[in-house]
Amino acid sequence: MSYTYATLRTEIADWLENDSTEFSGKLDNIIMLGETRLMRDLNLLAFRKTSAAALVAGDPFVPKPLDFVTPRFFFIYGTNNDRLSLTLKDVSFVTEYWNDRATDTGTPKYYANWDHDTFIVCPTPDIAYTAELGYNVRPAGLSAGNTTTWLSVNAPDALLYVCLLEGAKFMKEAQVSPASIQLWQASYGEALDRLRGEEHFEVNTDDLRETTIGRQKSPVPVNK
Amino acid sequence: MATSGTYTFNPPADEIIEEAFDRVGIEVRGAYQLKTARRSLNLLLTEWSNRGINLWTISELTIPTVIGTATYTLSSPYIDIIDAAIRDSASNDTELDRISLSSYQGFTKKTTAGQPNSYAILRGLTSSTIYLWPTPSTVQTLVTWTFKYIEDAGAYTNTIAVPRRFLPALHSGLAYYIGMKTPELPLEKLAVLKAAYMEDLEKAIEEDRERGSLYIIPRLC
């Protein structure tokens, strides 16, 4: 089972028993809020992306991709196209380590989030480098022009429950019983756990080995 | 299977700091962690100098003598003299006896001129003063074997001026120092870090020794 933009809108209105024009006009916003919350609560393969970046000689600043949300890895290509991994640090670390970024140059070793749109690397690149940047994205949500998404196809349960929770906030307590909200909250939590479980098996196990590969990441806390 | 064929492992200061923090169980992220770790690293290196002679810090230092001058300066980073001799113009060395400052003070006439046969050292704040006795009557060369402080850590990109055999002790020692200023670290973990440091240092010191044979001959009379 999966949802499309249209079927999800219908489901939300049906579950919340609200077919008013006012509520219908807010449904796109409710879906957007639900998707945003869901994507923040999860760290799934589906939200991962890798893209190339260019480091300019003498310039320690590297623009982030437009769809960048959080970093996963940062490699540069060294001699013979060998990938060299850069380690994520705080800006203060980068500045302390390489305090004359204007004139001193070398092979980059660390990177940090300079601001929302820019990375800083250090040492300041001595030559131009091609980089491979892995990061998490926030994919485009459902809309009239984007009728299905990964979440609507692969996580319809979590998507529905989170949208019901966001819709209930709009409708206020008088129109939605606290018991229903509790039920959807619990259902949302269970759906998240199932998604994480599925992701865990996808990433860490196969038929030959059922044990966890490497260190298991701490689960992302659910905003209850 | 191929092997690397290289023998160049010598991590720079930032990687030593990262390893030390890893052993404590903390990830290095900010500037202050770097700064405090470098300070600890310099203190650790100073502690090693205080422990005694590190073979790689021994070097020959020659000082020309001046007729009628009894005192000569041993500047930082030199800590002390192990052996000293006076070398004449024919490159023949005559060993000098080290005497205490009070023995030197006991000489009635400090300006007695002649071939120096002894020396005393006054350890100062930033430098030391060598006192020769008798005061040189000819221009010769004071040849000394000295040991000095280990170089400062300096920039985070530097490697540390210790031989590879001391790298395990350098890492475990820094981890112990960082552990000491990590209030949330359990005392049991700190004890483990200290024990690891002491073991690594003991092994390194045991390895860092003079391998020439030592002959002890009894004087039978």
Interface residues (C-beta under 8 A of the other chain):
Chain A: K89 D90 S92 F93 T95 E96 Y97 G106 K109 P123
Chain B: D14 V28 R29 G30 A31 Y32 Q33 L34 K35 Y156 T157
